[in-house]
Amino acid sequence: MIIHVVEPGDNLYALHERYRVSMADLLRVNDLPDPEQLVVGLALLIPVKGTWHTVRAGESLWSIANDYGMSLNLVLEANPGIDAEILMPGQEIFIPLLRHEVAPGETLASIANQYGVSVYALAQENALTITEPIFTGQILFIPREKPIIDVNAYSYQQDAAGAQSIREVGELLTIVSPFAYLIQADGSLEPFPDEQMIAASYEENILPMMSILNFTSEEAGSTLTHTILTSDELMDTLLTNILRVMNEKGYRGLNIDFENVLPEDRERFNNFIQLAVDRLHPEGYFVSTAVAPKTSADQPGLLYEAHDYAAQGRIADFVVVMTYEWGYRLGPPQAISPLNQMRRVIEYALTEIPSEKIFLGFQIYARDWRLPHVQGQAAQTFSPQRAVELATEYNAEIQYDEVAASPFFRYTDEDGVDHEVWFEDARSAQAKFDLAKEFNLGGISYWALGYPFPQNWELLRDNFTVRKRI
């Protein structure tokens, strides 16, 4: 994949000619609100199937082609104008993916076996499901080896809408978590409509994961959690009710998202997670947790103190690190998930939790703050695609914070009110994927489905093979 940042004078047709990709593919992966108007600073994803190779001293075009299992002619064809006799160290060479034309009688499995790749990797590279039929004459791209990760996504949409979102990106999810069951002071669970999302998960070979939480927009949940954690009887009742729901509805795992837990309940919270594992593992279920983004073991604050990275990393099957919400809805405008802060959190997490148990939290929404900001004034939350629509509507030049690895822009609305918008684009998504790869993290966890962001899913497919566990 190539990320192209729009400069003055750029237009879609010129990019189509320059990169030799179809207009239809450019429009599909970027979902542009107005193909005739490209705002300066907009990051466009150029959907070319392949990778870039940086020439090292002593390499020839033939040796590079051979290293990638390509013919010299294919590499020459992908790099028009290159002088095969003169390569300079540092020069970038584009290496396309191999293509396979489906012959009569071939299946995804037989083609995958022929090239020594997994069926899931072949399907994902071509935006197919493993059960989807293929046809004689169809062209398939053969994937190269990529890191294999788990991908979770939460959804707090209504049941039918959540099911539709799951189907749209299902080939790129390992786990999906309808959000969520609210615990009650008597150990019961508030009913939650999730049947359609669970059914869609199984249709897409995704593990449905039950989420439980202790808070609402009006209640922090500290007292409620204390009531549960200080009673052996209530903890047992809660776990019994969780198991009942999991058995009845077909969940395959549990995610415990308890926030604002009192610092004095830290060990009790650890004990509850251990009790959950002891009850659920023998039944074949996995257990995960969600933790606030800490940078040290003794970080003060109600959000952080009871989240014991070391204990949760030891007890749980994996831990979702919620590396987002620096750009809080009620706070001042800033990057929602600044890469420099995410890095600090992951570097600390790795001192307490095995890398394969860490799921990097990735928010896929944008925020629009009015200026000047008044403390407590709420920002609007919407999709990255809506952010691009606004930038296009107001012809706002998009800027990019290199430290936070996050795009933003400012505009003035019809009422003369100034706004500042922070969102995600192809550059920021790639930066997060690079972070996950740098530290060999076990997974990525999206908050949340329902915010259209097609660039993200194309880049996810390009960077990783997503593990399927059913």
Backbone torsions as a table, in degrees:
resi	resn	phi	psi	omega
1	MET	NA	149.4	176.1
2	ILE	-121.2	138.2	173.6
3	ILE	-107.3	119.6	-179.2
4	HIS	-111.9	125.9	177.6
5	VAL	-97.2	123.6	-173.4
6	VAL	-62.9	131.9	176.1
7	GLU	-113.0	162.7	178.4
8	PRO	-54.1	134.3	178.7
9	GLY	92.3	-12.0	178.9
10	ASP	-66.1	146.0	170.3
11	ASN	-143.4	162.0	-172.0
12	LEU	-65.0	-37.7	-179.0
13	TYR	-63.6	-42.0	179.2
14	ALA	-63.2	-38.0	178.7
15	LEU	-69.2	-38.5	175.2
16	HIS	-59.0	-41.8	179.3
17	GLU	-71.6	-42.7	-176.0
18	ARG	-63.9	-45.0	-174.4
19	TYR	-98.1	-3.2	177.9
20	ARG	55.2	48.7	173.5
21	VAL	-120.8	155.4	-176.9
22	SER	-73.1	149.3	175.2
23	MET	-60.5	-37.9	-179.1
24	ALA	-60.8	-41.8	179.6
25	ASP	-69.2	-39.1	176.9
26	LEU	-59.8	-43.9	-179.8
27	LEU	-69.2	-38.1	-177.0
28	ARG	-64.4	-47.8	-173.6
29	VAL	-80.4	-15.7	-178.6
30	ASN	-110.4	-16.5	177.1
31	ASP	46.5	55.9	-174.2
32	LEU	-71.6	135.7	179.4
33	PRO	-69.2	-32.2	179.6
34	ASP	-145.8	96.7	-177.7
35	PRO	-58.9	-19.5	-179.4
36	GLU	-83.8	-11.1	-178.0
37	GLN	-128.2	108.4	176.2
38	LEU	-107.5	115.0	-178.3
39	VAL	-76.6	145.7	179.5
40	VAL	-61.9	134.8	179.8
41	GLY	92.8	-7.4	178.5
42	LEU	-68.4	129.6	177.7
43	ALA	-88.6	118.0	177.9
44	LEU	-105.5	138.4	175.7
45	LEU	-91.7	124.5	178.6
46	ILE	-100.0	109.2	-170.6
47	PRO	-81.3	70.1	173.7
48	VAL	-98.2	135.3	-176.5
49	LYS	-89.0	103.9	179.2
50	GLY	163.4	-166.0	-177.6
51	THR	-142.5	163.4	178.2
52	TRP	-102.1	134.7	178.3
53	HIS	-113.2	127.9	176.8
54	THR	-91.1	120.1	-175.6
55	VAL	-64.6	132.6	175.4
56	ARG	-104.2	160.2	-179.6
57	ALA	-56.9	134.0	176.9
58	GLY	90.0	-9.2	-179.7
59	GLU	-80.6	148.9	172.8
60	SER	-118.6	166.0	179.0
61	LEU	-63.5	-35.7	178.4
62	TRP	-64.4	-44.2	-178.1
63	SER	-66.5	-36.6	178.7
64	ILE	-65.9	-46.7	178.5
65	ALA	-58.7	-42.8	-179.3
66	ASN	-63.7	-40.2	179.2
67	ASP	-60.7	-32.6	-178.8
68	TYR	-95.2	4.3	179.9
69	GLY	68.6	29.6	-177.6
70	MET	-110.5	156.5	171.5
71	SER	-79.0	152.2	178.7
72	LEU	-60.3	-37.8	-179.0
73	ASN	-62.9	-37.9	179.1
74	LEU	-65.6	-40.2	179.0
75	VAL	-67.9	-40.7	177.4
76	LEU	-62.8	-40.9	-179.8
77	GLU	-63.6	-34.3	-179.0
78	ALA	-80.7	-9.6	-177.9
79	ASN	-130.7	67.5	-176.7
80	PRO	-62.2	140.4	178.5
81	GLY	88.9	-7.5	-179.2
82	ILE	-74.7	144.9	175.1
83	ASP	-95.1	106.5	-175.5
84	ALA	-63.8	-19.6	-177.7
85	GLU	-88.0	-15.6	-176.4
86	ILE	-129.6	98.5	174.3
87	LEU	-111.9	137.2	-179.4
88	MET	-108.8	137.0	173.6
89	PRO	-52.9	134.3	-177.7
90	GLY	94.8	-14.0	179.1
91	GLN	-67.4	143.4	-179.4
92	GLU	-97.2	126.8	178.1
93	ILE	-117.4	129.1	178.6
94	PHE	-86.1	127.1	-179.5
95	ILE	-110.7	107.7	-178.0
96	PRO	-73.3	161.1	172.6
97	LEU	-76.6	148.5	171.9
98	LEU	-63.0	146.5	176.5
99	ARG	-114.7	144.6	178.5
100	HIS	-128.6	127.0	175.4
101	GLU	-91.9	122.2	-174.9
102	VAL	-65.1	127.2	178.2
103	ALA	-96.1	160.7	178.8
104	PRO	-54.4	133.6	175.8
105	GLY	87.3	-9.7	-178.9
106	GLU	-76.6	151.2	176.6
107	THR	-125.8	168.0	174.9
108	LEU	-56.4	-42.5	-177.8
109	ALA	-63.8	-43.1	-178.0
110	SER	-68.7	-36.5	178.4
111	ILE	-69.3	-43.0	177.1
112	ALA	-58.7	-44.0	179.2
113	ASN	-63.6	-38.0	-179.6
114	GLN	-60.8	-37.6	-176.4
115	TYR	-100.7	0.5	177.6
116	GLY	70.4	35.1	176.8
117	VAL	-121.1	164.3	179.3
118	SER	-78.8	154.8	177.8
119	VAL	-61.8	-40.6	-179.8
120	TYR	-63.5	-41.8	-179.7
121	ALA	-64.4	-41.6	178.6
122	LEU	-64.3	-43.6	180.0
123	ALA	-63.7	-46.8	-177.7
124	GLN	-64.3	-38.0	-179.9
125	GLU	-60.5	-30.2	-176.0
126	ASN	-108.6	16.3	177.8
127	ALA	55.2	43.7	178.6
128	LEU	-118.0	161.7	166.6
129	THR	-96.3	160.2	-175.9
130	ILE	-69.1	-17.4	179.5
131	THR	-97.4	-3.1	-176.7
132	GLU	-73.3	134.0	-179.6
133	PRO	-70.1	148.7	172.9
134	ILE	-116.2	162.5	-169.5
135	PHE	-128.9	148.2	175.6
136	THR	-55.0	130.5	-179.4
137	GLY	91.8	-12.4	178.4
138	GLN	-66.5	141.1	178.7
139	ILE	-98.4	124.2	177.3
140	LEU	-114.6	141.1	173.7
141	PHE	-88.9	136.7	-179.6
142	ILE	-95.2	117.3	-174.8
143	PRO	-72.0	151.0	169.7
144	ARG	-90.1	167.9	-179.5
145	GLU	-63.3	131.9	179.5
146	LYS	-133.5	160.8	172.7
147	PRO	-59.7	141.7	178.2
148	ILE	-101.9	124.9	-178.3
149	ILE	-133.6	164.9	168.6
150	ASP	-94.5	145.0	176.6
151	VAL	-128.8	123.2	174.9
152	ASN	-108.6	150.4	171.6
153	ALA	-140.3	131.7	171.8
154	TYR	-85.9	153.7	170.9
155	SER	-140.8	123.4	173.4
156	TYR	-109.6	24.7	175.2
157	GLN	-74.9	166.7	169.3
158	GLN	-60.9	155.8	-169.1
159	ASP	-54.6	-49.0	-177.2
160	ALA	-66.8	-42.0	179.1
161	ALA	-66.0	-39.8	177.9
162	GLY	-62.7	-40.3	178.3
163	ALA	-62.4	-40.3	178.5
164	GLN	-64.4	-42.0	178.1
165	SER	-61.6	-39.6	179.2
166	ILE	-63.3	-42.4	-179.8
167	ARG	-66.0	-33.1	-176.6
168	GLU	-66.5	-33.9	-176.6
169	VAL	-124.3	20.2	-170.4
170	GLY	-59.4	-31.7	-178.3
171	GLU	-69.2	-11.3	-178.0
172	LEU	-111.4	20.4	178.2
173	LEU	-124.2	140.1	172.1
174	THR	-95.0	-41.0	-173.7
175	ILE	-134.3	146.1	170.6
176	VAL	-134.1	142.9	-174.4
177	SER	-128.1	99.2	172.0
178	PRO	-60.0	133.6	-170.8
179	PHE	-117.5	117.3	0.3
180	ALA	-166.0	169.8	176.0
181	TYR	-88.7	121.0	179.1
182	LEU	-86.2	125.2	178.2
183	ILE	-73.1	153.0	179.6
184	GLN	-116.9	159.8	-174.3
185	ALA	-64.2	-19.3	178.5
186	ASP	-95.7	8.6	179.3
187	GLY	88.2	2.5	176.5
188	SER	-86.7	178.5	-179.8
189	LEU	-125.7	135.2	175.4
190	GLU	-66.1	131.0	-179.1
191	PRO	-56.1	147.5	-175.9
192	PHE	-143.1	123.9	-178.9
193	PRO	-79.3	111.5	-173.8
194	ASP	-141.6	6.1	-172.6
195	GLU	-61.1	-40.7	-177.8
196	GLN	-69.5	-37.0	178.1
197	MET	-67.2	-39.1	178.2
198	ILE	-64.9	-43.2	179.0
199	ALA	-61.6	-42.6	178.7
200	ALA	-63.6	-35.4	178.5
201	SER	-59.9	-47.4	-179.6
202	TYR	-66.7	-34.9	176.3
203	GLU	-59.6	-32.7	-175.7
204	GLU	-101.6	13.5	-179.3
205	ASN	57.8	45.5	180.0
206	ILE	-115.9	140.1	175.9
207	LEU	-78.3	120.8	174.0
208	PRO	-80.1	130.9	-177.3
209	MET	-117.0	123.5	178.6
210	MET	-74.6	130.7	176.4
211	SER	-108.1	136.8	171.2
212	ILE	-121.3	143.4	179.1
213	LEU	-138.6	166.7	-173.2
214	ASN	-120.7	5.9	-171.8
215	PHE	-134.1	160.7	172.3
216	THR	-131.8	179.1	178.1
217	SER	-67.4	-19.0	179.5
218	GLU	-101.8	-25.5	-174.6
219	GLU	-123.3	129.1	-178.3
220	ALA	-70.2	-26.4	177.1
221	GLY	90.6	0.0	-176.5
222	SER	-63.0	-48.4	-177.9
223	THR	-67.2	-43.0	178.7
224	LEU	-58.0	-46.5	-178.4
225	THR	-65.5	-39.2	178.2
226	HIS	-60.3	-41.5	179.1
227	THR	-59.0	-44.0	-179.0
228	ILE	-69.7	-47.8	-171.7
229	LEU	-70.6	-19.3	-179.2
230	THR	-94.8	7.6	-179.6
231	SER	-129.3	115.7	176.4
232	ASP	-60.2	-38.0	-178.7
233	GLU	-64.8	-44.2	-178.8
234	LEU	-69.0	-38.1	176.9
235	MET	-62.6	-40.6	179.0
236	ASP	-65.5	-41.4	178.3
237	THR	-62.9	-44.4	179.6
238	LEU	-60.5	-46.6	-179.3
239	LEU	-65.5	-35.9	176.1
240	THR	-62.4	-42.5	179.4
241	ASN	-68.2	-36.6	176.3
242	ILE	-62.5	-47.4	179.5
243	LEU	-60.9	-38.5	179.2
244	ARG	-61.3	-46.8	-179.9
245	VAL	-64.5	-43.5	-178.9
246	MET	-61.3	-42.5	179.8
247	ASN	-67.1	-42.7	-176.4
248	GLU	-69.6	-37.4	-170.8
249	LYS	-102.2	-11.6	175.9
250	GLY	91.0	21.8	174.4
251	TYR	-67.3	153.0	-179.3
252	ARG	-114.1	-7.5	-179.7
253	GLY	-163.1	173.4	-176.7
254	LEU	-127.9	138.4	171.8
255	ASN	-118.6	123.7	-178.8
256	ILE	-101.1	110.2	179.4
257	ASP	-115.0	79.7	176.4
258	PHE	-101.1	118.3	-178.3
259	GLU	-117.1	161.2	-179.2
260	ASN	58.0	32.6	177.2
261	VAL	-70.6	135.4	-177.9
262	LEU	-60.9	138.8	179.7
263	PRO	-53.2	-37.2	-179.0
264	GLU	-70.4	-10.9	178.3
265	ASP	-97.7	11.9	-176.4
266	ARG	-56.4	-53.1	-178.2
267	GLU	-68.2	-34.9	176.8
268	ARG	-63.6	-38.9	178.0
269	PHE	-64.2	-44.4	176.1
270	ASN	-57.4	-41.5	-179.5
271	ASN	-63.5	-40.0	179.4
272	PHE	-64.3	-40.5	178.4
273	ILE	-62.7	-41.0	178.2
274	GLN	-64.3	-40.7	178.2
275	LEU	-63.1	-39.0	178.6
276	ALA	-62.4	-44.8	178.7
277	VAL	-62.3	-44.2	-178.7
278	ASP	-62.8	-33.0	179.5
279	ARG	-83.0	-37.8	-170.2
280	LEU	-90.2	-35.3	-178.7
281	HIS	-58.5	-44.9	179.6
282	PRO	-62.4	-20.7	177.8
283	GLU	-88.9	0.4	178.3
284	GLY	89.0	11.4	-179.1
285	TYR	-98.3	150.9	173.3
286	PHE	-98.3	162.4	-178.8
287	VAL	-132.6	129.7	177.2
288	SER	-130.4	167.4	177.9
289	THR	-132.8	165.2	173.5
290	ALA	-122.0	129.8	-174.9
291	VAL	-124.2	151.0	176.1
292	ALA	-67.9	154.8	-175.9
293	PRO	-78.9	94.9	-178.2
294	LYS	-96.4	153.9	175.3
295	THR	-118.1	-1.3	175.5
296	SER	-159.4	159.7	-177.1
297	ALA	-66.2	-32.4	-175.1
298	ASP	-103.3	24.3	-179.5
299	GLN	-60.5	125.2	-177.1
300	PRO	-78.9	160.8	175.9
301	GLY	122.1	146.6	-177.4
302	LEU	-60.3	-33.3	-179.8
303	LEU	-66.7	-27.1	-164.3
304	TYR	-109.6	-38.7	-163.2
305	GLU	-62.2	-36.0	-177.4
306	ALA	-85.9	-4.2	177.0
307	HIS	-90.0	98.6	-174.9
308	ASP	-92.2	98.0	-176.7
309	TYR	-57.3	-44.3	-176.2
310	ALA	-63.1	-46.7	-178.4
311	ALA	-67.6	-45.7	-178.5
312	GLN	-66.8	-37.0	176.8
313	GLY	-65.6	-29.1	178.1
314	ARG	-79.9	-39.8	-171.4
315	ILE	-86.0	-46.3	-172.3
316	ALA	-78.1	160.5	176.9
317	ASP	-75.2	-33.6	169.9
318	PHE	-159.0	163.6	-175.1
319	VAL	-127.9	123.9	173.8
320	VAL	-85.8	115.6	178.6
321	VAL	-92.3	115.0	-172.1
322	MET	-80.8	74.0	-176.1
323	THR	-84.7	66.3	176.3
324	TYR	-158.0	175.9	177.7
325	GLU	80.5	22.7	165.5
326	TRP	-66.7	-42.9	172.0
327	GLY	-81.9	77.3	-173.2
328	TYR	-73.8	147.7	-176.6
329	ARG	-56.1	-36.5	-177.4
330	LEU	-99.7	0.0	-178.6
331	GLY	-97.1	-171.4	179.5
332	PRO	-73.8	158.3	-179.2
333	PRO	-66.4	131.4	175.8
334	GLN	-169.6	172.3	178.0
335	ALA	-58.2	135.7	-179.2
336	ILE	-73.0	-39.3	179.2
337	SER	-131.6	74.7	-179.0
338	PRO	-67.8	131.0	-173.7
339	LEU	-62.4	-37.4	-179.3
340	ASN	-62.3	-37.4	177.8
341	GLN	-74.4	-38.5	177.2
342	MET	-60.2	-41.7	179.2
343	ARG	-60.2	-44.2	179.9
344	ARG	-59.6	-41.8	-179.2
345	VAL	-65.6	-46.7	-177.7
346	ILE	-66.8	-38.4	177.7
347	GLU	-61.0	-38.9	175.3
348	TYR	-69.9	-45.0	-177.5
349	ALA	-55.3	-37.0	-178.0
350	LEU	-67.6	-18.2	175.8
351	THR	-79.7	-12.6	-175.7
352	GLU	-122.1	-24.4	-172.1
353	ILE	-127.6	134.7	175.5
354	PRO	-57.8	140.5	-174.9
355	SER	-57.4	-36.4	-177.2
356	GLU	-70.0	-12.8	177.2
357	LYS	-95.8	-3.0	-176.4
358	ILE	-94.2	125.0	171.8
359	PHE	-106.5	120.9	-179.5
360	LEU	-76.0	120.7	177.0
361	GLY	-69.9	133.7	-175.6
362	PHE	-136.2	111.2	178.0
363	GLN	-86.3	139.5	179.1
364	ILE	-123.6	61.8	174.8
365	TYR	-146.3	167.3	-179.3
366	ALA	-118.8	164.2	176.1
367	ARG	-135.5	143.5	-178.9
368	ASP	-123.6	111.9	178.9
369	TRP	-102.5	139.9	171.3
370	ARG	-80.4	146.9	179.9
371	LEU	-117.7	145.8	-5.8
372	PRO	-70.1	147.5	-177.0
373	HIS	-72.6	134.7	174.3
374	VAL	-109.8	126.7	-176.9
375	GLN	-52.6	128.4	-179.6
376	GLY	91.9	-9.6	177.4
377	GLN	-75.0	126.6	-170.3
378	ALA	-81.9	135.1	171.9
379	ALA	-81.4	153.9	171.5
380	GLN	-79.5	143.4	176.4
381	THR	-116.3	130.1	178.6
382	PHE	-155.4	-174.1	-173.3
383	SER	-80.2	158.7	171.8
384	PRO	-56.5	-33.1	178.7
385	GLN	-65.5	-37.5	176.8
386	ARG	-66.3	-34.7	177.1
387	ALA	-62.2	-43.7	178.8
388	VAL	-64.6	-38.1	176.7
389	GLU	-59.9	-43.8	179.3
390	LEU	-63.7	-45.2	179.0
391	ALA	-59.9	-38.9	179.2
392	THR	-69.5	-43.8	-178.7
393	GLU	-59.8	-39.6	-177.1
394	TYR	-102.2	7.0	-179.2
395	ASN	49.4	47.6	-176.8
396	ALA	-91.4	124.4	178.0
397	GLU	-67.3	129.7	-179.1
398	ILE	-87.0	129.4	177.3
399	GLN	-105.4	168.2	-177.4
400	TYR	-138.7	120.6	177.5
401	ASP	-82.6	109.2	-174.8
402	GLU	-67.0	-32.4	-179.6
403	VAL	-71.8	-47.6	179.5
404	ALA	-79.6	-14.0	-174.2
405	ALA	51.8	55.8	-175.4
406	SER	-147.1	135.8	177.9
407	PRO	-85.8	154.7	176.7
408	PHE	-158.1	164.5	174.4
409	PHE	-156.9	165.6	178.0
410	ARG	-124.9	147.4	176.5
411	TYR	-150.3	164.1	176.9
412	THR	-117.3	124.6	-176.6
413	ASP	-81.6	-177.9	-175.5
414	GLU	-64.0	-21.9	179.1
415	ASP	-91.4	6.0	179.6
416	GLY	81.0	11.7	179.9
417	VAL	-88.6	131.2	177.3
418	ASP	-82.3	146.9	-179.2
419	HIS	-134.0	153.1	171.5
420	GLU	-130.4	127.6	-175.4
421	VAL	-118.6	128.5	172.3
422	TRP	-114.9	137.5	-175.3
423	PHE	-150.9	-171.0	177.8
424	GLU	-115.6	145.2	174.4
425	ASP	-140.1	-171.1	-177.6
426	ALA	-60.2	-37.7	-179.2
427	ARG	-65.5	-46.7	-177.4
428	SER	-69.2	-36.4	177.0
429	ALA	-63.4	-45.2	179.6
430	GLN	-62.3	-37.6	178.7
431	ALA	-61.9	-39.5	179.0
432	LYS	-69.2	-40.4	177.1
433	PHE	-63.4	-39.3	177.7
434	ASP	-62.3	-37.7	177.4
435	LEU	-63.2	-44.9	179.0
436	ALA	-61.7	-39.3	179.6
437	LYS	-71.9	-40.0	-179.1
438	GLU	-56.4	-39.5	-175.6
439	PHE	-103.4	11.2	177.4
440	ASN	51.4	46.3	-178.1
441	LEU	-71.9	152.6	-175.7
442	GLY	-74.6	-24.0	-176.1
443	GLY	-168.0	176.8	174.7
444	ILE	-126.8	142.5	-179.9
445	SER	-128.7	119.1	-175.8
446	TYR	-91.7	133.0	167.7
447	TRP	-120.5	105.8	0.5
448	ALA	-150.6	164.5	175.9
449	LEU	-62.4	155.9	179.4
450	GLY	107.7	-6.6	176.5
451	TYR	-112.4	101.9	-176.1
452	PRO	-56.4	132.3	-179.5
453	PHE	-158.7	70.3	-173.2
454	PRO	-60.2	-32.2	179.3
455	GLN	-58.1	-39.3	-178.6
456	ASN	-58.4	-47.1	-174.1
457	TRP	-70.0	-35.1	175.5
458	GLU	-64.5	-41.6	179.5
459	LEU	-70.5	-36.5	176.3
460	LEU	-59.0	-45.8	178.3
461	ARG	-61.8	-36.9	-177.0
462	ASP	-73.0	-29.7	-174.0
463	ASN	-93.2	-28.8	-170.3
464	PHE	-137.9	159.4	160.7
465	THR	-100.0	122.2	-177.8
466	VAL	-86.2	123.6	-177.3
467	ARG	-69.4	139.5	170.7
468	LYS	-113.6	126.6	-173.9
469	ARG	-104.4	-0.4	172.4
470	ILE	-137.9	NA	NA
